[in-house]
């Protein structure tokens, strides 16, 4: 089951469907991430890492994985230089704020 979960995550990225390894059923990666944060919340708060980890997960879910961003950059103009730029120079939010929205459940 873990191999299937890894494969789905690699194939479909943060916006796709994964496998809830507790139930063996398909689940949105967004929901799996929210469940993981909820379960790890006490330890993250105790270590002082809850805010940075939550922001990182939100940013990943909002902007996609590095591979997803690179594929999108290549699709826009079919240029490999755009892929390198996407890997090295992540786009900041236009207004300078954190682009990561709260993690919605069940979407």
PAMAR-756731 format. One record per atom (N, C-alpha, C): atom name; x, y, z. Coordinates in steps of 0.001 Angstrom, whole numbers. Atoms other than C-alpha are relative to their C-alpha. Example, Ala and Ser with C-alpha at 12.3 -4.5 7.8 and 13.67 -1.06 7.14 Angstrom:
! residues 2
   atom         X         Y         Z
      N       890     -1190         0
     CA     12300     -4500      7800
      C       900      1200         0
      N      -820     -1190       -60
     CA     13670     -1060      7140
      C      -770      1090       730
END
This chain:
! residues 107
   atom         X         Y         Z
      N       818     -1178         0
     CA         0         0         0
      C       873      1256         0
      N      -867     -1175       -22
     CA      2852      2414       752
      C       578       294     -1376
      N      -510      -227      1356
     CA      4266      1898     -2736
      C     -1038       699      -862
      N      1072      -650       763
     CA       912      2843     -4232
      C      -139      1454       429
      N       104     -1376      -498
     CA       760      5933     -2012
      C      1149       844      -532
      N     -1158      -735       521
     CA      4286      6978     -3040
      C      -152       260     -1493
      N       144      -132      1450
     CA      3556      6361     -6714
      C     -1034      1072      -342
      N      1044      -994       270
     CA       328      8384     -6663
      C       480      1412       332
      N      -500     -1324      -379
     CA      2003     11269     -4847
      C       998       506     -1030
      N      -990      -404       998
     CA      4882     11312     -7331
      C      -654       296     -1340
      N       643      -143      1313
     CA      2606     10981    -10347
      C      -940      1195       -73
      N      1046     -1015        60
     CA      -159     13418     -9431
      C       291      1251       820
      N      -395     -1187      -734
     CA      1559     15837     -7075
      C      -962       409      1099
      N       762      -513     -1144
     CA        52     17976     -4377
      C     -1466       226      -315
      N      1393      -263       365
     CA     -3141     18658     -6313
      C      -791     -1277      -264
      N       660      1242       389
     CA     -3924     15020     -6955
      C      -597      -788      1146
      N       566       937      -962
     CA     -5339     12054     -5156
      C      1094      -945       459
      N      -944       943      -572
     CA     -3324      9871     -2846
      C      -745     -1140       659
      N       587      1115      -722
     CA     -3948      6889      -623
      C       132       276      1495
      N       -44       -87     -1455
     CA     -4882      7184      3015
      C       476     -1363       488
      N      -575      1295      -368
     CA     -2600      4460      4372
      C      -673      -610      1222
      N       739       557     -1147
     CA     -4796      4081      7455
      C     -1213      -782      -456
      N      1235       640       473
     CA     -7842      3089      5400
      C       182      -754     -1309
      N      -200       604      1309
     CA     -6388      2055      2040
      C      -874       617     -1085
      N       928      -633       950
     CA     -8878      4384       329
      C       630      1245      -617
      N      -486     -1236       626
     CA     -8201      7203     -2124
      C      -437      1217       815
      N       307     -1247      -701
     CA     -8092     10677      -610
      C       753      1133      -681
      N      -669     -1178       556
     CA     -7239     14170     -1794
      C      1277       267       793
      N     -1265      -312      -674
     CA     -3629     15081     -1043
      C      -207      1129      1011
      N       312     -1121      -882
     CA     -5010     18273       528
      C      -535      -514      1343
      N       559       568     -1232
     CA     -6998     16211      3050
      C      1049      -805       763
      N     -1057       774      -657
     CA     -4063     13909      3734
      C       979       927       703
      N      -906      -973      -625
     CA     -1858     16927      4425
      C      -631       604      1250
      N       690      -566     -1168
     CA     -4460     18421      6770
      C       -19     -1004      1146
      N        -4      1040     -1033
     CA     -4726     15109      8641
      C      1387      -158       619
      N     -1362       130      -498
     CA      -940     14876      8918
      C       345      1164       932
      N      -264     -1156      -862
     CA      -699     18404     10301
      C      -764       -88      1311
      N       789       137     -1230
     CA     -3493     17712     12783
      C       634     -1025       933
      N      -609      1040      -827
     CA     -1805     14540     13998
      C      1348       404       572
      N     -1331      -427      -447
     CA      1642     16107     14231
      C       -48      1317       765
      N       139     -1318      -620
     CA       278     19369     15650
      C       590       135      1385
      N      -557      -162     -1345
     CA      1091     18769     19306
      C      1527       -13        24
      N     -1461        61        27
     CA      4694     17792     18572
      C       589      1226      -687
      N      -486     -1198       694
     CA      5105     20676     16131
      C       -96      1238       890
      N       148     -1138      -911
     CA      3774     23158     18677
      C      1049       -68      1110
      N      -971       166     -1086
     CA      6004     21731     21399
      C      1413       368      -450
      N     -1346      -290       506
     CA      9095     22066     19210
      C       119      1424      -544
      N       -25     -1348       539
     CA      8095     25548     18015
      C        -8        54     -1518
      N       -49        73      1458
     CA      7830     24410     14398
      C     -1360        54      -680
      N      1343        98       588
     CA      4057     24460     13892
      C      -244      1060     -1060
      N       282     -1078       965
     CA      3889     27808     12130
      C       771      -196     -1304
      N      -792       117      1230
     CA      6743     27226      9690
      C      -397     -1235      -805
      N       411      1207       721
     CA      5638     23685      8839
      C     -1363       213      -658
      N      1330      -262       557
     CA      2018     24756      8343
      C        96       925     -1207
      N      -183      -905      1144
     CA      3080     27640      6109
      C       627      -727     -1184
      N      -644       742      1080
     CA      5324     25316      4102
      C      -964      -942      -714
      N       984       907       601
     CA      2548     22778      3565
      C     -1028       797      -798
      N       960      -845       723
     CA       105     25527      2590
      C       597       502     -1309
      N      -665      -499      1205
     CA      2619     26964       127
      C       116     -1116     -1035
      N      -120      1139       907
     CA      3194     23521     -1379
      C     -1339      -324      -650
      N      1320       306       546
     CA      -525     22888     -1776
      C      -504      1096      -931
      N       454     -1106       837
     CA     -1146     26338     -3248
      C       797       101     -1295
      N      -857      -208      1164
     CA      1808     26442     -5615
      C       468     -1252      -690
      N      -431      1260       596
     CA      2429     22783     -6318
      C      1418      -364       400
      N     -1354       470      -272
     CA      5568     20743     -6004
      C       966       645      -976
      N      -997      -522       920
     CA      8810     21770     -7641
      C      -163      -590     -1393
      N       185       647      1309
     CA      8195     19243    -10408
      C     -1224       555      -720
      N      1213      -561       614
     CA      4686     20595    -11005
      C       268      1403      -540
      N      -304     -1362       456
     CA      5976     24177    -11226
      C       908       -15     -1219
      N      -908        78      1138
     CA      8753     23161    -13596
      C      -733      -458     -1263
      N       768       444      1180
     CA      6371     21278    -15910
      C      -889      1120      -520
      N       850     -1118       419
     CA      4016     24268    -15947
      C       833      1072      -701
      N      -873      -999       633
     CA      6909     26614    -16772
      C       369      -439     -1411
      N      -353       504      1334
     CA      7912     24407    -19690
      C     -1186        65      -946
      N      1199       -49       854
     CA      4334     24207    -21001
      C      -296      1409      -494
      N       333     -1377       388
     CA      4007     28009    -21067
      C       687       425     -1290
      N      -718      -477      1191
     CA      6732     28625    -23675
      C       878     -1062      -632
      N      -787      1102       557
     CA      8364     25238    -24334
      C      1499       302         8
      N     -1415      -363      -106
     CA     11731     26567    -23129
      C       588      -600      1268
      N      -658       601     -1155
     CA     14120     24683    -20850
      C       547      1060       949
      N      -476     -1056      -895
     CA     15491     27964    -19510
      C     -1084       413       987
      N      1101      -307      -915
     CA     12055     28612    -18036
      C       -98     -1031      1116
      N         8      1063     -1010
     CA     12290     25270    -16226
      C      1063       284      1060
      N     -1080      -321      -940
     CA     15612     26270    -14676
      C      -396      1200       856
      N       441     -1165      -761
     CA     14212     29660    -13699
      C     -1040      -380      1049
      N      1040       426      -942
     CA     11197     27989    -12080
      C       602      -763      1180
      N      -633       770     -1068
     CA     13498     25708    -10100
      C       815       894       934
      N      -909      -825      -789
     CA     15849     28446     -8930
      C      -615      1282       541
      N       567     -1296      -359
     CA     13677     31548     -8736
      C     -1501       -96       187
      N      1442       103      -202
     CA     10285     30817     -7215
      C      -644      1382       -41
      N       698     -1274       151
     CA      7769     33541     -7990
      C      -589       440      1333
      N       621      -509     -1227
     CA      6880     35716     -5004
      C     -1429       430      -284
      N      1359      -507       152
     CA      3322     36802     -4385
      C        78      1428      -512
      N       -12     -1319       620
     CA      2490     39938     -6370
      C       -48      1120      1044
      N       129     -1049     -1015
     CA      1601     41875     -3221
      C       996      -152      1145
      N     -1015       199     -1018
     CA      4537     40568     -1177
      C      -449      -792      1207
      N       499       786     -1130
     CA      2345     38533      1165
      C       228     -1477      -251
      N      -113      1454       109
     CA      2502     34814      1828
      C     -1150      -495      -874
      N      1061       434       890
     CA       577     33225     -1086
      C      -733     -1247       479
      N       582      1267      -438
     CA      -347     30171       961
      C     -1309       202       733
      N      1293      -109      -676
     CA     -4052     30035      1779
      C      -158     -1114      1033
      N       264      1090      -936
     CA     -5487     27929      4600
      C      -292     -1294      -765
      N       235      1282       643
     CA     -5770     24232      3815
      C     -1490      -328        65
      N      1421       369       -31
     CA     -9386     23617      2776
      C      -160     -1505       -17
      N       250      1443       -53
     CA    -10790     20189      3456
      C     -1148      -342      -932
      N      1112       556       774
     CA    -12971     18097      1178
      C      -273       688     -1320
      N       227      -645      1302
     CA    -12437     20011     -2043
      C       488      -877     -1117
END
